[in-house]
Amino acid sequence: MKKLRKFGIIMLVAIIAVSLLYGCGAKDTENESAAKDPAAGQESAGKEPEPEVPKAQAYGPYDFNPDHEVYEIVEANRVPWQGMYFTETWSRAHIDKAIKPNNVKDKVKVGYVTWNNSTPFFAISENHLKSLCEQWGYDFVSLCSNGDLNQQIANIENMITMGVDVIIDCDYSVEAELPAIQRAVEAGIPVIGYGLVFPPDSPVITTSACAYYEQGFLVGMYIADYYKDDPDLKVAAIPGMIGHPIGESTLNGFLGGFVYKRAINMGKPFPEREDAMLYGYNLHQEIVKNARFSDPDHGWEIVQSIDGYWSQDGGLAAMETILTSHPDIELVWTANDIEGFGAIQAMENAGYEVGKDIQICSVGDGMRDALQLIKEGKYLCITLASPYTYVGTCARLVYRIFSEGFDATNLTSTTYIADVLVTKDNVDEWMTDDEFTTLPDAEFITIGEY
């Protein structure tokens, strides 16, 4: 069994029509307090107010400036910022989540609602969750919507009718599913999110998620170091889908990470990390508008960006088009390794030597075949998004709540799995006989216990 590293970064975020930045502590007026804290001003007669929770500290491998203007942009447009290092500063204990401090019971029926079980990642997610439930003696039921949002909502409501004890929701649309989740909680069924992050003021216990933006940032920094002696880098991008929060956040993070490290290598570092994040976001907006940008200040450009829809066929088609228009590119960034497999196929079909004529890097998912390509020198780097750890986090929380009596009434809204960047230097550590590797267990954090 490989040696697993411990990660001490607490990463919390709220994305997609959710409120990201909250404050705690005394405010000048009652109205201001109510505007900052969803619980403020809502105590009924005879009910004591919630105890004040100490302000959480910022965690992360950089100096943190919560007053930077970039967070105003995050507040206005949350789509490209899913999975940033951040902290919550107010208690969630007052939110009804259909759980008590102790919920131990003999028989547990777990309901799993997912929008996809056809790809390797999601198929493994469902099978692994089912296997863990069987191991613990839990009943397991699963419903898949196959990308139909109306069916996804109906499946959550079907779980209520089926009388499950807990719902794990591999969500398709945060906003659209929240009303059904609220109905489940009102029926006494707690909900754990899996994937896209639910708002901190939602009744979801927590969401198991990847820090998509930060993973993109890691890849960007690595690429900036790899090409530190290249003054005119030509890059192509194959995002999952512009307009999708994961598709935009991984790309946005990549851009921010690249310029952050590129500026350091040029001897002209940004005053704050947030300045690089803002600069990268402005480049990202150029891609959204024009599918390209040129950044002479940092000696690089993305010559073309074409969505690959997280599929091998999509990566193949996008790369064929890119090579027709820009045969001299040096690097292609893809939204996941499956897109990368398609891009590699297109490059090889066109006579390029992958890893020499053109390099490739990706954010997720970290399949065994992708790690093998890193060993062979055909892939520069990739981040990991293990379905075993990802959905396993949800399963472990169910076990802790119903079998161990864990108090989950005031968890942070998001529980992030570890960020791991795999390169030629550490690929052997993460190679596995399974289709995906396994990451260290995520830590469940109670607000106020940082």
N, C-alpha and C positions, 0 to 999 in steps of 0.2 A: 504494500500500500504506500502510495507516495506521501511524502512529508507535506503536510498542509501548513501554510503560513497563516498567522493570525493577522487580522486587519483591524486597526483601531480607529477607523474613520467612521464617524456617524454622519450619514448623509440623508437629509430629509428634504422633500420638495413637494410642492403641489402644482399640478399642471392641468391644462385644458379647462377653461372656464371655472377655475377654482381660485380661491383666495390664497396667495402665496405668502405674503408678508403680514404677520400679525405681531402685535406688541403686547406687553404686559406691564403692570405697575400702575401707579396713580396717574390719572388724567385730570385735566383742568375742569372738565364738565362731565355730567352724566351722559350727554349726547355723544361726546367724543369717545367715552368708554364703550358705549354701545356700538359705535361704528367700528372700533378696533377688535372687540371681543364679542363673538356671537352670543356668549352667555350673559353679557352685561345687561342689566336692567330687566331681566326676565324672571327674577326670583318671585315666586308667588308669596302671598301673605302667609306668615308663619314658617316659611322655609328659610333656613339659614343660607347665606351666600356661600358659594364655593370658596374654599381656602385659596389664598393667593399662592401660585406656584413660582418658585424662584426662576429667574430668567435663565434660559439654557445658554451654555457657552457655544461659540462657533468652533466646529471641528473641521480639520482639513489640512492639507500640506501647503498652505499658503496663508498670508495675512488676509484677513477678512474685513471688508468695509461694507456693512449693510446699508450705508447712506449713499452709496455710489449711484449715479444716474442710471446705470444699466438696469437696476432693479425696478426703476420706474417703467422702463421698456418691457421688462418681464411682466409687470402688472398689466400693461396695455395689450401685450401680444404674447400669450403663454405657449402657443403652439411649438415654437422651436427651442423651448427651454426645459423639456422633460428630462428630469434626472440631473439636477444640479446639487452640489454640496450646499446644504442650507440647514437651518435649525428652526424648530417650532418653539414658541415662547409662551404658549398659553395652554392651560389644561384642557384635555378632552374628556375628563371624567364625567362631566355633567351631561354628555351626549348619550341618549339611550341607544345602546347597541344590542339589546336583548341578552345581555350577560350580567352575571353577578360576580362578586369577587371569587366565589367558589362554585363551579358548575359540574363537579364530578358526577358521573352517572355510569351505570353498568352497560347499557346498550346505547350505541351511537350510530346514527344514520347520516352519512355524509353525502351531500348533493353537489355535483360538479357541473357547472354550466360553462360551456366554452363555445367560441365562435368558429373554432377550427380544430380538427383532429386528423387532418389528411397529410400534413407535412411531417417529416421525421421529428422535428422539435416538439410539435404539439401532440403527435401520436405517443411519443415517449412520455410527455407530461401526463397524459391521461392514464397510460398503463402503469406508470410509476406510482401515481396517486392511488390507483386501484390496488396495486400490490401492497402498499403500506397499510391501507385500510384493512385488507384481508389479514395481514400480519398481526394487526392489533385487535382483530375480532370485530371490526366495524362493518356495518352494511354500507354499500357504495352504490350510488346511482349516478348516471351521467346523461346529459342532454347536450346535443351539439346543434348550433343554428346554421352552420355552413355559410357564415357571412351574411345571413339575413337578420337585420337589426330587429325587425318586428318579432321574429321567431326567438331571438335572444331574450327579449323582454318577456315574451310568453313563457319561455323556459324557466326563467326566474320565478314567475308566478306559478308555473306547474310544480316547482319544488315545494311551494307553500302547500299546495293541495296534497302532495305526496307525503307531507308530514316529516320532512327531514329535520335533523337537529342543528345542522349548520350548512351554509351554502358557501362554496368556493367559486367565485365568479371570475372566470377568465374573460375580462370585459372587452367589448367591441366599441362601445361609445359610453364614456363616463356620464355625460349629461343625460342621455336618453335612458340609461338603465337605473339612474338614481331613484326615480319614483317607485319602480318595482322593488328595489332594494329596501326602500322605506316601508313598503307594504309588508315585506318579509319580516323586518324588524318589529313592526307593529303586531305581527302574528307570533312573535316570540322566537324568531329564527335569526341567529346572528350571521353576519356575512363577512367573509375575508376576501379581499381583492387579490387578483393575480394579473399583473401586466401594467396597464395604464393606471395612473395614480388617481385615487378618489380624493375629493377635497378634505381638508382637515376637519371641517365642520359637518361632514357626512356621517351617517351611522355605521359605516364600515369599521371593523375593529382595527385593521391595518391592511396595507397592500404590499404583497411581495413584488419587488420590482428591480429592474436594472437601472443603474444611473447612466442613462443613454448619453446625455450631454457630456458627462465626465469621461465616459469611455471614448467618445469621439475626441475629447481633449487629449487623452493619453496617446492615441494614435497620431494626432497632429504633432505633438511634441517629439515623438519618436521620428517621424518623417522629417521634421525640421532638422534634427540632428543628423540623420542619414544623408541629407542633401545639403549640409551646411557649406560645402565648397562649390555648390552649383548656384551661380548668380542669376540664372534665368530658367527656373524650373517650369516645365509645361506639364500640367496635370489634367486628367479627365475625371469626372465624377459620375457615378451611377447610384444615386440615392434610391431608397425604397420607393418613396412617393412624396413629392413635394405637396404639401397640404396636410400630410399625415403627421401627427406629433412626434412619433418615433423617427419617421423618415427625415423630418427637418431637424430634430434635436441632435441626432448623431452627426449630421453634416455640419450644423452650426458649431458643435463642440470641436469637430475636426479643424475647422477654420480658425477658431479661437486658439486652440492649442498650438497650431502651426505658427501663427504670427507671434504668439507669446514667446515661444522658444526661438523662433527665427530672429526676433528683435534682440534677445539675449545674446545669441551667437554673433550678431552684427555689432555688438557693443553698444546698442541703443535700446536697452530694456524699457518696457512700459513702466510708468511709476507704480501702477498697481495691476494685479491680475485682472481686475474688473475692466481696466482700460483695454486690455487685449480681448476680453470677452466682447466688449462693445465694438471694437474694430472688426472682429470676426463676424459679428452679427451684421454689420453694414455690408461686408462682403457677401454674406448669406443672402441678404436682401437683393443684391445684384443677381445672384443665381435665380432667386424666385422670379425676378422680373425679366431677366435676359438670358438665363441658362448659361451664363459665363461671367467672368470678371477678369480684370487685369490689375495687379497690385505691384506697380514698379517700386514702391517704397520698400517692399520686402522681397523683391526679385522673384516673383512667381505669378502664375495665372492659371485659372481653370478655364480651359479653352472651350469645353462643352460639357453640359450636364444633361443626362437623359435618365429618366426614371427606369428602374429595372424591376420594380414590384416584388422584390425579395425572392425572385425565382431564377432558376438557371436559364430558362428560355428568355426571360427578360434581360438578364445580364449578357447573354449571347447576342441578342438583337441590338441592344444599346451599344455594345462594343463594336459590332460590325459597322454601325453607322458612324461612330466616333473615329474609327480607323480610316474610313473612307474620306472624312473631312480633315482629319488631323493625324496623318501617319507618323509624325515626329514626336508624339507625346512620350514622356519619360515614365509617368506613373499614372495608375488608375486607382481611384478610391471607390470601394463598393460598400453598400449598406449591410451586407452579410456575406458569409462565405459561399452560400449557394449562388448568389449573383456572381461572386468571384469565379466559381467553377465555369459558369457560362462565358464570362469575359476571357478566361484563360483559353477556353475552347476556340473562341473567335480569334484570339491572337495567334494561336498555333495554326489554325486553318489559314491565316493570312501569311504564314511563314515567319512570324516573330519567335525569337527565343525568349520565353517567359523567364524573368529573373535576371536577364541580361539586357535585351533590347528594351523591354518595358517591365517595370516592377508593379506589384499589386499589393494593396493593403485593405483591411476590412475592419468594420466594427461588428463583432459577433458573426456567427454564433459559436464557433469553435468546435466544429465537427472533427472527428478523428482524421478524416481525409484531408482537411485543411491543415491540421498540425503536421501531417506527413508531408504536405507540400512545402511547409516551412523548413522541415528537415532537408528536403531536396533542393532548397534554394529558389523555389518558384513562388514563394509568398514572403513578403517582408515581415508582416506582423498581423495579429488579429487579437481582438478581445474575446473573452469567454462569457457565455450566457447559458450555463448548464441547466437543462430542463430538470435534471435530477435534484439540483440544489434549489432551483427557482420554484418549482411546484412543491418540492420537499419542504421548503420553508412554511408553506401553507399547511401541509400535513403535520409537521412538527407542532405548529401552533394549536391545531385541533387536538392533538394528543395531550399537549400540556394543559389545555383548558379542561378537557373532559375526563382525562385519566389521571392527571397530576394535581388538578386544582389550582393551576396558575391563574393569578389575578391579571386579566387582560383588559380591565376597564379603562385604563389610561395609557395605552400604547401610543407611540408616535404614529402618525397617519401612514407613514411609509417605512417598510423594512427592506433595506437594500442588500442584495447579495454583493459579494466582494468584487471589486474591479481588478481584473488581471489582464495584463498585456503580455501576449506570448510572442517571442521572437526566437531567432536561432540560438540565443544565449540560454534560454530556459525551457525550450520546447520539450526536452526529454522529461522534465519534471511533470509536465501536464499530459504526456502521451498516455493513452488508455486503450484497453481492449474493447471498451464500450464505444457506442457510436458518438457519445459526448463524454467529456470528462466530468468530474465532480469537484465542486468548489467547497471552501470552508463553510460551515454552518453560519447563517446570518444570526445576528444577535437581536433579540426582542428588547426594545428600550422603553422603559416606563418614563413618561415625561416627569421631570423633576428629579430624576435619579441619574443625571449625567456625571 
